[in-house]
């Protein structure tokens, strides 16, 4: 990857570079901060840097990203780098050959491999198997065994533990023993958005590095440099929609189809506005119900989230223009006329409650709630709130 491909986090990178340069790199780190802030990307860059064989790689520049070791790390196949995240217990029944051949194990392995493919496609994704009970004891026992062996042609073994707050209590206690007497050739990097959920004794044995949410300016600058093909208004939409969450920004960037006149993200935005017009027109509310059902059945969960988020951004714009008609930093500058009409025709809506139910619908779909029930409830609630305006 190299440091230049890390978005934002300049101060955090400087701290880590200084530790590398002065040979004061800790045996265990706790990377904390909001989801999608790039914590795991930095962890993998460190793993690459410790194992990169290229003369190009340095503490300042970062890894080369192209040598065999860097490529192996990117493919989750390097013997010196272990990456663990919450998995299903059936996946860990690999000692018994009969169990390995059973249907539960096979299906769990397919889901696990699928998550790794998603992680390869989106480095800001924090994977977790839906049926997992957390990071299990067997996973930490496996780390204990692997920690006994010296690294293979490298300086360090790197153990990256994603979503460390989901450590099972017995797994946490076993990890604590590893951290109390850490092998000199192992670096532990625990990654967590909720560090308060970790054992205090684990936190005390790690050097904490706090990551912040990427700013709109940092993301915009990175997009301008790395994706100059993304133009306005789509550029502003990606920056506004992701709200500093790089996982969401990455999904938007890679789901777009530059061959079409109207990219997928903007198409979903416009579909969301058409749906809102149906809700707002009394004679067309039956169409809104039909549209809601069609979208719930035909759209993927990620598209439904984007659909709802587009409405959320539109409501934010309308609220800004309601308070200040000259407000310029709109999420959707290309449809300012529609925003102004909405602000004029609905001068007193409860934007706080409207935003709340929209965000609740987004979270429900993220938690795998029934899309049809979520969208139906959202449609009814938004109509009621807008009628009160």
RAZIMO-V758216 format. One record per run of one state. SS is the DSSP state (alpha for helix, beta for strand, coil for the rest). FROM is the first residue (numbers start at 1). TO is the last residue. Records with the same first field share a line. If there is no record, write none. Layout:
SS = FROM-TO / FROM-TO
//
This chain:
coil = 1-2 / 6-9 / 22-27 / 33-38 / 52-57 / 59-61 / 63-67 / 75-80 / 85-88 / 93-96 / 101-102 / 122-134 / 136-136 / 148-156 / 162-163 / 168-168 / 181-185 / 193-194 / 198-199 / 205-206 / 211-215 / 227-233 / 243-245 / 256-263 / 281-281 / 299-300 / 324-332 / 346-350 / 367-370 / 389-389
alpha = 3-5 / 10-21 / 39-51 / 68-74 / 89-92 / 97-100 / 103-121 / 137-147 / 164-166 / 169-180 / 195-197 / 200-204 / 216-226 / 234-242 / 246-255 / 264-280 / 282-298 / 301-323 / 333-345 / 351-366 / 371-388
beta = 28-32 / 58-58 / 62-62 / 81-84 / 135-135 / 157-161 / 167-167 / 186-192 / 207-210
//
